[in-house]
Each structure stands twice: as C-alpha cells, then as structure tokens.
Amino acid sequence: MRTLQDQLKEKGFFKDHNTEVKLESGKSWRRKPEKLSDRDLRELMGTNRPTYGRKKGGAIRQIGRGR
C-alpha cells in the first residue's frame, strides 16, 4: 500500500524539505538575517502597548502612557 506522500513524489508535487537549495555555482544558498529597527523590535516585544491595572472595585483601567 502506497502512502499519499509516495504518490505525490511520483507525480512531482512533493519536494523534500531537508534538501538544501544549490545555486548554479554549486554553493548552497543561505538566508540573510533580518535587520529590524529599534521601533520594530519594541513593537514585537509589546513595550509600546497600553498597560492596564486593577483599581477600586476590581475595575481594569488603562494606566501610564498611552492614555
């Protein structure tokens, strides 16, 4: 009994993900590291988002910057 993966390989629709991409010169291709700005890094870390705190009566309100 053949698996779906074997059938896809026969038809040419499946590519093995473990193979490296070779260029015409014979060197393997490597992705350049992504350079992010300071603003982008802060956004990813979530430091520019509003902060919330509990006040009297259990209400959650926005505190600090961004009000």
N, CA, C, O and CB atoms as a CASP TS submission, in Angstrom:
PFRMAT TS
TARGET T0000
AUTHOR 0000-0000-0000
METHOD Language model
MODEL 1
PARENT N/A
ATOM      1  N   MET     1       0.841  -1.179   0.000  1.00  0.00           N
ATOM      2  CA  MET     1       0.000   0.000   0.000  1.00  0.00           C
ATOM      3  C   MET     1       0.885   1.240   0.000  1.00  0.00           C
ATOM      4  O   MET     1       1.770   1.386   0.844  1.00  0.00           O
ATOM      5  CB  MET     1      -0.957  -0.001   1.216  1.00  0.00           C
ATOM      6  N   ARG     2       0.641   2.115  -0.940  1.00  0.00           N
ATOM      7  CA  ARG     2       1.436   3.328  -1.045  1.00  0.00           C
ATOM      8  C   ARG     2       0.827   4.435  -0.195  1.00  0.00           C
ATOM      9  O   ARG     2      -0.386   4.503   0.007  1.00  0.00           O
ATOM     10  CB  ARG     2       1.547   3.774  -2.508  1.00  0.00           C
ATOM     11  N   THR     3       1.700   5.288   0.290  1.00  0.00           N
ATOM     12  CA  THR     3       1.218   6.412   1.083  1.00  0.00           C
ATOM     13  C   THR     3       0.946   7.598   0.170  1.00  0.00           C
ATOM     14  O   THR     3       1.353   7.616  -0.992  1.00  0.00           O
ATOM     15  CB  THR     3       2.237   6.792   2.182  1.00  0.00           C
ATOM     16  N   LEU     4       0.265   8.564   0.706  1.00  0.00           N
ATOM     17  CA  LEU     4      -0.033   9.775  -0.045  1.00  0.00           C
ATOM     18  C   LEU     4       1.258  10.497  -0.424  1.00  0.00           C
ATOM     19  O   LEU     4       1.370  11.065  -1.511  1.00  0.00           O
ATOM     20  CB  LEU     4      -0.948  10.704   0.768  1.00  0.00           C
ATOM     21  N   GLN     5       2.220  10.466   0.479  1.00  0.00           N
ATOM     22  CA  GLN     5       3.496  11.123   0.229  1.00  0.00           C
ATOM     23  C   GLN     5       4.222  10.469  -0.956  1.00  0.00           C
ATOM     24  O   GLN     5       4.804  11.170  -1.783  1.00  0.00           O
ATOM     25  CB  GLN     5       4.376  11.075   1.493  1.00  0.00           C
ATOM     26  N   ASP     6       4.192   9.141  -1.041  1.00  0.00           N
ATOM     27  CA  ASP     6       4.812   8.440  -2.164  1.00  0.00           C
ATOM     28  C   ASP     6       4.122   8.790  -3.479  1.00  0.00           C
ATOM     29  O   ASP     6       4.781   8.962  -4.504  1.00  0.00           O
ATOM     30  CB  ASP     6       4.771   6.927  -1.935  1.00  0.00           C
ATOM     31  N   GLN     7       2.812   8.892  -3.447  1.00  0.00           N
ATOM     32  CA  GLN     7       2.068   9.237  -4.657  1.00  0.00           C
ATOM     33  C   GLN     7       2.398  10.650  -5.115  1.00  0.00           C
ATOM     34  O   GLN     7       2.531  10.901  -6.313  1.00  0.00           O
ATOM     35  CB  GLN     7       0.563   9.100  -4.417  1.00  0.00           C
ATOM     36  N   LEU     8       2.530  11.576  -4.166  1.00  0.00           N
ATOM     37  CA  LEU     8       2.877  12.944  -4.526  1.00  0.00           C
ATOM     38  C   LEU     8       4.284  13.025  -5.108  1.00  0.00           C
ATOM     39  O   LEU     8       4.529  13.811  -6.023  1.00  0.00           O
ATOM     40  CB  LEU     8       2.762  13.856  -3.310  1.00  0.00           C
ATOM     41  N   LYS     9       5.210  12.220  -4.589  1.00  0.00           N
ATOM     42  CA  LYS     9       6.569  12.195  -5.129  1.00  0.00           C
ATOM     43  C   LYS     9       6.571  11.692  -6.566  1.00  0.00           C
ATOM     44  O   LYS     9       7.300  12.218  -7.407  1.00  0.00           O
ATOM     45  CB  LYS     9       7.476  11.315  -4.261  1.00  0.00           C
ATOM     46  N   GLU    10       5.760  10.675  -6.854  1.00  0.00           N
ATOM     47  CA  GLU    10       5.669  10.139  -8.209  1.00  0.00           C
ATOM     48  C   GLU    10       5.166  11.184  -9.187  1.00  0.00           C
ATOM     49  O   GLU    10       5.683  11.303 -10.297  1.00  0.00           O
ATOM     50  CB  GLU    10       4.759   8.925  -8.236  1.00  0.00           C
ATOM     51  N   LYS    11       4.167  11.934  -8.781  1.00  0.00           N
ATOM     52  CA  LYS    11       3.575  12.939  -9.662  1.00  0.00           C
ATOM     53  C   LYS    11       4.433  14.203  -9.760  1.00  0.00           C
ATOM     54  O   LYS    11       4.245  15.013 -10.668  1.00  0.00           O
ATOM     55  CB  LYS    11       2.185  13.300  -9.172  1.00  0.00           C
ATOM     56  N   GLY    12       5.375  14.371  -8.824  1.00  0.00           N
ATOM     57  CA  GLY    12       6.243  15.540  -8.867  1.00  0.00           C
ATOM     58  C   GLY    12       5.721  16.722  -8.082  1.00  0.00           C
ATOM     59  O   GLY    12       6.200  17.842  -8.260  1.00  0.00           O
ATOM     60  N   PHE    13       4.743  16.492  -7.212  1.00  0.00           N
ATOM     61  CA  PHE    13       4.173  17.581  -6.428  1.00  0.00           C
ATOM     62  C   PHE    13       4.826  17.741  -5.063  1.00  0.00           C
ATOM     63  O   PHE    13       4.601  18.744  -4.386  1.00  0.00           O
ATOM     64  CB  PHE    13       2.704  17.363  -6.253  1.00  0.00           C
ATOM     65  N   PHE    14       5.624  16.777  -4.653  1.00  0.00           N
ATOM     66  CA  PHE    14       6.207  16.801  -3.313  1.00  0.00           C
ATOM     67  C   PHE    14       7.700  17.039  -3.416  1.00  0.00           C
ATOM     68  O   PHE    14       8.392  16.376  -4.188  1.00  0.00           O
ATOM     69  CB  PHE    14       5.919  15.486  -2.556  1.00  0.00           C
ATOM     70  N   LYS    15       8.195  17.991  -2.635  1.00  0.00           N
ATOM     71  CA  LYS    15       9.630  18.250  -2.574  1.00  0.00           C
ATOM     72  C   LYS    15      10.086  17.994  -1.149  1.00  0.00           C
ATOM     73  O   LYS    15       9.427  18.409  -0.196  1.00  0.00           O
ATOM     74  CB  LYS    15       9.976  19.710  -3.027  1.00  0.00           C
ATOM     75  N   ASP    16      11.196  17.320  -1.007  1.00  0.00           N
ATOM     76  CA  ASP    16      11.729  17.014   0.310  1.00  0.00           C
ATOM     77  C   ASP    16      12.255  18.295   0.943  1.00  0.00           C
ATOM     78  O   ASP    16      13.057  19.000   0.331  1.00  0.00           O
ATOM     79  CB  ASP    16      12.843  15.940   0.224  1.00  0.00           C
ATOM     80  N   HIS    17      11.816  18.603   2.154  1.00  0.00           N
ATOM     81  CA  HIS    17      12.193  19.851   2.807  1.00  0.00           C
ATOM     82  C   HIS    17      13.603  19.823   3.357  1.00  0.00           C
ATOM     83  O   HIS    17      14.151  20.880   3.668  1.00  0.00           O
ATOM     84  CB  HIS    17      11.234  20.158   3.912  1.00  0.00           C
ATOM     85  N   ASN    18      14.206  18.665   3.487  1.00  0.00           N
ATOM     86  CA  ASN    18      15.535  18.567   4.073  1.00  0.00           C
ATOM     87  C   ASN    18      16.653  18.837   3.076  1.00  0.00           C
ATOM     88  O   ASN    18      17.814  18.941   3.472  1.00  0.00           O
ATOM     89  CB  ASN    18      15.722  17.212   4.673  1.00  0.00           C
ATOM     90  N   THR    19      16.333  18.950   1.808  1.00  0.00           N
ATOM     91  CA  THR    19      17.373  19.187   0.811  1.00  0.00           C
ATOM     92  C   THR    19      17.734  20.659   0.785  1.00  0.00           C
ATOM     93  O   THR    19      16.872  21.527   0.924  1.00  0.00           O
ATOM     94  CB  THR    19      16.918  18.718  -0.584  1.00  0.00           C
ATOM     95  N   GLU    20      19.030  20.932   0.605  1.00  0.00           N
ATOM     96  CA  GLU    20      19.490  22.316   0.522  1.00  0.00           C
ATOM     97  C   GLU    20      19.314  22.816  -0.897  1.00  0.00           C
ATOM     98  O   GLU    20      19.375  22.041  -1.852  1.00  0.00           O
ATOM     99  CB  GLU    20      20.968  22.443   0.967  1.00  0.00           C
ATOM    100  N   VAL    21      19.097  24.102  -1.029  1.00  0.00           N
ATOM    101  CA  VAL    21      18.965  24.706  -2.341  1.00  0.00           C
ATOM    102  C   VAL    21      20.366  25.014  -2.850  1.00  0.00           C
ATOM    103  O   VAL    21      21.126  25.731  -2.198  1.00  0.00           O
ATOM    104  CB  VAL    21      18.076  25.993  -2.294  1.00  0.00           C
ATOM    105  N   LYS    22      20.707  24.474  -4.013  1.00  0.00           N
ATOM    106  CA  LYS    22      22.023  24.702  -4.596  1.00  0.00           C
ATOM    107  C   LYS    22      21.895  25.707  -5.730  1.00  0.00           C
ATOM    108  O   LYS    22      20.975  25.626  -6.543  1.00  0.00           O
ATOM    109  CB  LYS    22      22.650  23.375  -5.102  1.00  0.00           C
ATOM    110  N   LEU    23      22.819  26.649  -5.777  1.00  0.00           N
ATOM    111  CA  LEU    23      22.859  27.607  -6.868  1.00  0.00           C
ATOM    112  C   LEU    23      23.626  27.001  -8.033  1.00  0.00           C
ATOM    113  O   LEU    23      24.213  25.926  -7.908  1.00  0.00           O
ATOM    114  CB  LEU    23      23.503  28.940  -6.416  1.00  0.00           C
ATOM    115  N   GLU    24      23.618  27.700  -9.175  1.00  0.00           N
ATOM    116  CA  GLU    24      24.311  27.196 -10.353  1.00  0.00           C
ATOM    117  C   GLU    24      25.813  27.085 -10.109  1.00  0.00           C
ATOM    118  O   GLU    24      26.475  26.231 -10.701  1.00  0.00           O
ATOM    119  CB  GLU    24      24.041  28.098 -11.551  1.00  0.00           C
ATOM    120  N   SER    25      26.354  27.938  -9.246  1.00  0.00           N
ATOM    121  CA  SER    25      27.786  27.910  -8.991  1.00  0.00           C
ATOM    122  C   SER    25      28.172  26.760  -8.064  1.00  0.00           C
ATOM    123  O   SER    25      29.360  26.497  -7.875  1.00  0.00           O
ATOM    124  CB  SER    25      28.234  29.231  -8.393  1.00  0.00           C
ATOM    125  N   GLY    26      27.192  26.073  -7.486  1.00  0.00           N
ATOM    126  CA  GLY    26      27.474  24.940  -6.618  1.00  0.00           C
ATOM    127  C   GLY    26      27.455  25.292  -5.144  1.00  0.00           C
ATOM    128  O   GLY    26      27.537  24.402  -4.297  1.00  0.00           O
ATOM    129  N   LYS    27      27.349  26.571  -4.821  1.00  0.00           N
ATOM    130  CA  LYS    27      27.310  26.983  -3.420  1.00  0.00           C
ATOM    131  C   LYS    27      25.879  26.888  -2.906  1.00  0.00           C
ATOM    132  O   LYS    27      24.926  27.122  -3.650  1.00  0.00           O
ATOM    133  CB  LYS    27      27.862  28.426  -3.247  1.00  0.00           C
ATOM    134  N   SER    28      25.738  26.548  -1.645  1.00  0.00           N
ATOM    135  CA  SER    28      24.401  26.470  -1.068  1.00  0.00           C
ATOM    136  C   SER    28      23.919  27.872  -0.707  1.00  0.00           C
ATOM    137  O   SER    28      24.718  28.756  -0.398  1.00  0.00           O
ATOM    138  CB  SER    28      24.390  25.549   0.178  1.00  0.00           C
ATOM    139  N   TRP    29      22.616  28.059  -0.749  1.00  0.00           N
ATOM    140  CA  TRP    29      22.003  29.358  -0.508  1.00  0.00           C
ATOM    141  C   TRP    29      21.678  29.487   0.967  1.00  0.00           C
ATOM    142  O   TRP    29      21.170  28.548   1.580  1.00  0.00           O
ATOM    143  CB  TRP    29      20.732  29.543  -1.368  1.00  0.00           C
ATOM    144  N   ARG    30      21.966  30.637   1.534  1.00  0.00           N
ATOM    145  CA  ARG    30      21.655  30.879   2.938  1.00  0.00           C
ATOM    146  C   ARG    30      20.913  32.213   3.047  1.00  0.00           C
ATOM    147  O   ARG    30      21.294  33.204   2.424  1.00  0.00           O
ATOM    148  CB  ARG    30      22.956  30.883   3.814  1.00  0.00           C
ATOM    149  N   ARG    31      19.854  32.218   3.843  1.00  0.00           N
ATOM    150  CA  ARG    31      19.046  33.426   4.016  1.00  0.00           C
ATOM    151  C   ARG    31      19.802  34.444   4.851  1.00  0.00           C
ATOM    152  O   ARG    31      20.421  34.100   5.859  1.00  0.00           O
ATOM    153  CB  ARG    31      17.693  33.092   4.675  1.00  0.00           C
ATOM    154  N   LYS    32      19.748  35.709   4.421  1.00  0.00           N
ATOM    155  CA  LYS    32      20.389  36.778   5.178  1.00  0.00           C
ATOM    156  C   LYS    32      19.563  37.070   6.427  1.00  0.00           C
ATOM    157  O   LYS    32      18.334  37.000   6.381  1.00  0.00           O
ATOM    158  CB  LYS    32      20.552  38.058   4.309  1.00  0.00           C
ATOM    159  N   PRO    33      20.219  37.396   7.542  1.00  0.00           N
ATOM    160  CA  PRO    33      19.458  37.702   8.760  1.00  0.00           C
ATOM    161  C   PRO    33      18.641  38.982   8.584  1.00  0.00           C
ATOM    162  O   PRO    33      19.089  39.950   7.969  1.00  0.00           O
ATOM    163  CB  PRO    33      20.407  37.842   9.968  1.00  0.00           C
ATOM    164  N   GLU    34      17.446  38.959   9.135  1.00  0.00           N
ATOM    165  CA  GLU    34      16.552  40.104   9.010  1.00  0.00           C
ATOM    166  C   GLU    34      16.997  41.199   9.966  1.00  0.00           C
ATOM    167  O   GLU    34      17.209  40.949  11.153  1.00  0.00           O
ATOM    168  CB  GLU    34      15.086  39.696   9.290  1.00  0.00           C
ATOM    169  N   LYS    35      17.137  42.407   9.447  1.00  0.00           N
ATOM    170  CA  LYS    35      17.554  43.530  10.284  1.00  0.00           C
ATOM    171  C   LYS    35      16.320  44.357  10.617  1.00  0.00           C
ATOM    172  O   LYS    35      15.664  44.903   9.730  1.00  0.00           O
ATOM    173  CB  LYS    35      18.643  44.402   9.571  1.00  0.00           C
ATOM    174  N   LEU    36      16.016  44.442  11.903  1.00  0.00           N
ATOM    175  CA  LEU    36      14.847  45.179  12.359  1.00  0.00           C
ATOM    176  C   LEU    36      15.277  46.471  13.025  1.00  0.00           C
ATOM    177  O   LEU    36      16.321  46.531  13.675  1.00  0.00           O
ATOM    178  CB  LEU    36      14.007  44.332  13.321  1.00  0.00           C
ATOM    179  N   SER    37      14.466  47.502  12.859  1.00  0.00           N
ATOM    180  CA  SER    37      14.754  48.772  13.510  1.00  0.00           C
ATOM    181  C   SER    37      14.405  48.674  14.995  1.00  0.00           C
ATOM    182  O   SER    37      13.757  47.724  15.434  1.00  0.00           O
ATOM    183  CB  SER    37      13.969  49.929  12.835  1.00  0.00           C
ATOM    184  N   ASP    38      14.845  49.667  15.751  1.00  0.00           N
ATOM    185  CA  ASP    38      14.565  49.697  17.187  1.00  0.00           C
ATOM    186  C   ASP    38      13.057  49.746  17.435  1.00  0.00           C
ATOM    187  O   ASP    38      12.548  49.109  18.358  1.00  0.00           O
ATOM    188  CB  ASP    38      15.258  50.908  17.850  1.00  0.00           C
ATOM    189  N   ARG    39      12.358  50.502  16.607  1.00  0.00           N
ATOM    190  CA  ARG    39      10.908  50.621  16.748  1.00  0.00           C
ATOM    191  C   ARG    39      10.211  49.278  16.488  1.00  0.00           C
ATOM    192  O   ARG    39       9.273  48.908  17.194  1.00  0.00           O
ATOM    193  CB  ARG    39      10.369  51.692  15.785  1.00  0.00           C
ATOM    194  N   ASP    40      10.687  48.555  15.462  1.00  0.00           N
ATOM    195  CA  ASP    40      10.103  47.249  15.159  1.00  0.00           C
ATOM    196  C   ASP    40      10.334  46.258  16.290  1.00  0.00           C
ATOM    197  O   ASP    40       9.437  45.488  16.634  1.00  0.00           O
ATOM    198  CB  ASP    40      10.682  46.699  13.862  1.00  0.00           C
ATOM    199  N   LEU    41      11.536  46.270  16.874  1.00  0.00           N
ATOM    200  CA  LEU    41      11.828  45.368  17.986  1.00  0.00           C
ATOM    201  C   LEU    41      10.945  45.663  19.188  1.00  0.00           C
ATOM    202  O   LEU    41      10.445  44.742  19.836  1.00  0.00           O
ATOM    203  CB  LEU    41      13.295  45.473  18.382  1.00  0.00           C
ATOM    204  N   ARG    42      10.752  46.941  19.489  1.00  0.00           N
ATOM    205  CA  ARG    42       9.891  47.312  20.617  1.00  0.00           C
ATOM    206  C   ARG    42       8.447  46.872  20.371  1.00  0.00           C
ATOM    207  O   ARG    42       7.760  46.440  21.297  1.00  0.00           O
ATOM    208  CB  ARG    42       9.945  48.833  20.857  1.00  0.00           C
ATOM    209  N   GLU    43       7.992  46.981  19.129  1.00  0.00           N
ATOM    210  CA  GLU    43       6.635  46.563  18.802  1.00  0.00           C
ATOM    211  C   GLU    43       6.479  45.053  18.970  1.00  0.00           C
ATOM    212  O   GLU    43       5.454  44.589  19.468  1.00  0.00           O
ATOM    213  CB  GLU    43       6.277  46.980  17.367  1.00  0.00           C
ATOM    214  N   LEU    44       7.487  44.284  18.559  1.00  0.00           N
ATOM    215  CA  LEU    44       7.427  42.833  18.707  1.00  0.00           C
ATOM    216  C   LEU    44       7.427  42.413  20.169  1.00  0.00           C
ATOM    217  O   LEU    44       6.772  41.439  20.540  1.00  0.00           O
ATOM    218  CB  LEU    44       8.594  42.185  17.986  1.00  0.00           C
ATOM    219  N   MET    45       8.167  43.152  21.005  1.00  0.00           N
ATOM    220  CA  MET    45       8.227  42.823  22.429  1.00  0.00           C
ATOM    221  C   MET    45       6.996  43.305  23.179  1.00  0.00           C
ATOM    222  O   MET    45       6.745  42.872  24.304  1.00  0.00           O
ATOM    223  CB  MET    45       9.470  43.423  23.051  1.00  0.00           C
ATOM    224  N   GLY    46       6.224  44.198  22.565  1.00  0.00           N
ATOM    225  CA  GLY    46       4.998  44.667  23.189  1.00  0.00           C
ATOM    226  C   GLY    46       5.192  45.800  24.171  1.00  0.00           C
ATOM    227  O   GLY    46       4.331  46.013  25.025  1.00  0.00           O
ATOM    228  N   THR    47       6.300  46.543  24.086  1.00  0.00           N
ATOM    229  CA  THR    47       6.533  47.620  25.040  1.00  0.00           C
ATOM    230  C   THR    47       5.753  48.876  24.692  1.00  0.00           C
ATOM    231  O   THR    47       5.580  49.737  25.555  1.00  0.00           O
ATOM    232  CB  THR    47       8.005  47.939  25.110  1.00  0.00           C
ATOM    233  N   ASN    48       5.276  49.013  23.462  1.00  0.00           N
ATOM    234  CA  ASN    48       4.526  50.208  23.076  1.00  0.00           C
ATOM    235  C   ASN    48       3.025  50.039  23.281  1.00  0.00           C
ATOM    236  O   ASN    48       2.248  50.925  22.925  1.00  0.00           O
ATOM    237  CB  ASN    48       4.806  50.551  21.627  1.00  0.00           C
ATOM    238  N   ARG    49       2.619  48.930  23.842  1.00  0.00           N
ATOM    239  CA  ARG    49       1.194  48.682  24.047  1.00  0.00           C
ATOM    240  C   ARG    49       0.735  49.287  25.365  1.00  0.00           C
ATOM    241  O   ARG    49       1.534  49.446  26.288  1.00  0.00           O
ATOM    242  CB  ARG    49       0.895  47.174  24.019  1.00  0.00           C
ATOM    243  N   PRO    50      -0.533  49.620  25.458  1.00  0.00           N
ATOM    244  CA  PRO    50      -1.042  50.172  26.714  1.00  0.00           C
ATOM    245  C   PRO    50      -1.016  49.132  27.827  1.00  0.00           C
ATOM    246  O   PRO    50      -1.184  47.937  27.584  1.00  0.00           O
ATOM    247  CB  PRO    50      -2.464  50.699  26.526  1.00  0.00           C
ATOM    248  N   THR    51      -0.801  49.610  29.060  1.00  0.00           N
ATOM    249  CA  THR    51      -0.800  48.721  30.221  1.00  0.00           C
ATOM    250  C   THR    51      -2.060  48.964  31.033  1.00  0.00           C
ATOM    251  O   THR    51      -2.575  50.082  31.079  1.00  0.00           O
ATOM    252  CB  THR    51       0.469  48.937  31.094  1.00  0.00           C
ATOM    253  N   TYR    52      -2.550  47.921  31.666  1.00  0.00           N
ATOM    254  CA  TYR    52      -3.785  48.005  32.425  1.00  0.00           C
ATOM    255  C   TYR    52      -3.539  47.568  33.859  1.00  0.00           C
ATOM    256  O   TYR    52      -2.682  46.727  34.128  1.00  0.00           O
ATOM    257  CB  TYR    52      -4.884  47.148  31.779  1.00  0.00           C
ATOM    258  N   GLY    53      -4.303  48.153  34.776  1.00  0.00           N
ATOM    259  CA  GLY    53      -4.173  47.800  36.178  1.00  0.00           C
ATOM    260  C   GLY    53      -5.526  47.728  36.846  1.00  0.00           C
ATOM    261  O   GLY    53      -6.513  48.267  36.344  1.00  0.00           O
ATOM    262  N   ARG    54      -5.563  47.056  37.987  1.00  0.00           N
ATOM    263  CA  ARG    54      -6.817  46.923  38.728  1.00  0.00           C
ATOM    264  C   ARG    54      -6.951  48.095  39.690  1.00  0.00           C
ATOM    265  O   ARG    54      -6.003  48.442  40.394  1.00  0.00           O
ATOM    266  CB  ARG    54      -6.876  45.569  39.496  1.00  0.00           C
ATOM    267  N   LYS    55      -8.099  48.684  39.714  1.00  0.00           N
ATOM    268  CA  LYS    55      -8.394  49.809  40.610  1.00  0.00           C
ATOM    269  C   LYS    55      -9.494  49.402  41.580  1.00  0.00           C
ATOM    270  O   LYS    55      -9.869  48.232  41.656  1.00  0.00           O
ATOM    271  CB  LYS    55      -8.816  51.075  39.803  1.00  0.00           C
ATOM    272  N   LYS    56      -9.997  50.360  42.307  1.00  0.00           N
ATOM    273  CA  LYS    56     -11.050  50.089  43.292  1.00  0.00           C
ATOM    274  C   LYS    56     -12.259  49.450  42.619  1.00  0.00           C
ATOM    275  O   LYS    56     -12.669  49.847  41.528  1.00  0.00           O
ATOM    276  CB  LYS    56     -11.467  51.388  44.013  1.00  0.00           C
ATOM    277  N   GLY    57     -12.811  48.467  43.287  1.00  0.00           N
ATOM    278  CA  GLY    57     -13.987  47.791  42.748  1.00  0.00           C
ATOM    279  C   GLY    57     -13.647  46.724  41.726  1.00  0.00           C
ATOM    280  O   GLY    57     -14.549  46.152  41.115  1.00  0.00           O
ATOM    281  N   GLY    58     -12.376  46.446  41.527  1.00  0.00           N
ATOM    282  CA  GLY    58     -11.976  45.398  40.590  1.00  0.00           C
ATOM    283  C   GLY    58     -11.980  45.829  39.136  1.00  0.00           C
ATOM    284  O   GLY    58     -11.809  45.005  38.238  1.00  0.00           O
ATOM    285  N   ALA    59     -12.176  47.138  38.900  1.00  0.00           N
ATOM    286  CA  ALA    59     -12.218  47.608  37.520  1.00  0.00           C
ATOM    287  C   ALA    59     -10.815  47.616  36.926  1.00  0.00           C
ATOM    288  O   ALA    59      -9.850  47.982  37.596  1.00  0.00           O
ATOM    289  CB  ALA    59     -12.843  49.013  37.443  1.00  0.00           C
ATOM    290  N   ILE    60     -10.713  47.219  35.692  1.00  0.00           N
ATOM    291  CA  ILE    60      -9.423  47.240  34.998  1.00  0.00           C
ATOM    292  C   ILE    60      -9.393  48.490  34.138  1.00  0.00           C
ATOM    293  O   ILE    60     -10.224  48.669  33.248  1.00  0.00           O
ATOM    294  CB  ILE    60      -9.202  45.942  34.130  1.00  0.00           C
ATOM    295  N   ARG    61      -8.421  49.352  34.416  1.00  0.00           N
ATOM    296  CA  ARG    61      -8.306  50.609  33.689  1.00  0.00           C
ATOM    297  C   ARG    61      -6.906  50.762  33.134  1.00  0.00           C
ATOM    298  O   ARG    61      -5.948  50.158  33.616  1.00  0.00           O
ATOM    299  CB  ARG    61      -8.656  51.795  34.590  1.00  0.00           C
ATOM    300  N   GLN    62      -6.818  51.590  32.107  1.00  0.00           N
ATOM    301  CA  GLN    62      -5.520  51.841  31.498  1.00  0.00           C
ATOM    302  C   GLN    62      -4.712  52.769  32.395  1.00  0.00           C
ATOM    303  O   GLN    62      -5.221  53.780  32.879  1.00  0.00           O
ATOM    304  CB  GLN    62      -5.681  52.446  30.083  1.00  0.00           C
ATOM    305  N   ILE    63      -3.440  52.413  32.613  1.00  0.00           N
ATOM    306  CA  ILE    63      -2.569  53.232  33.445  1.00  0.00           C
ATOM    307  C   ILE    63      -1.337  53.609  32.648  1.00  0.00           C
ATOM    308  O   ILE    63      -1.009  52.963  31.652  1.00  0.00           O
ATOM    309  CB  ILE    63      -2.177  52.491  34.746  1.00  0.00           C
ATOM    310  N   GLY    64      -0.666  54.640  33.082  1.00  0.00           N
ATOM    311  CA  GLY    64       0.601  55.021  32.466  1.00  0.00           C
ATOM    312  C   GLY    64       0.427  55.694  31.126  1.00  0.00           C
ATOM    313  O   GLY    64      -0.568  56.370  30.865  1.00  0.00           O
ATOM    314  N   ARG    65       1.440  55.488  30.267  1.00  0.00           N
ATOM    315  CA  ARG    65       1.456  56.113  28.947  1.00  0.00           C
ATOM    316  C   ARG    65       0.345  55.601  28.051  1.00  0.00           C
ATOM    317  O   ARG    65      -0.241  54.546  28.295  1.00  0.00           O
ATOM    318  CB  ARG    65       2.787  55.883  28.282  1.00  0.00           C
ATOM    319  N   GLY    66       0.065  56.379  27.000  1.00  0.00           N
ATOM    320  CA  GLY    66      -0.901  55.946  26.007  1.00  0.00           C
ATOM    321  C   GLY    66      -2.338  56.215  26.373  1.00  0.00           C
ATOM    322  O   GLY    66      -3.251  55.680  25.744  1.00  0.00           O
ATOM    323  N   ARG    67      -2.549  57.023  27.367  1.00  0.00           N
ATOM    324  CA  ARG    67      -3.899  57.318  27.814  1.00  0.00           C
ATOM    325  C   ARG    67      -4.618  58.256  26.918  1.00  0.00           C
ATOM    326  O   ARG    67      -5.774  58.593  27.177  1.00  0.00           O
ATOM    327  CB  ARG    67      -3.878  57.871  29.165  1.00  0.00           C
TER
END
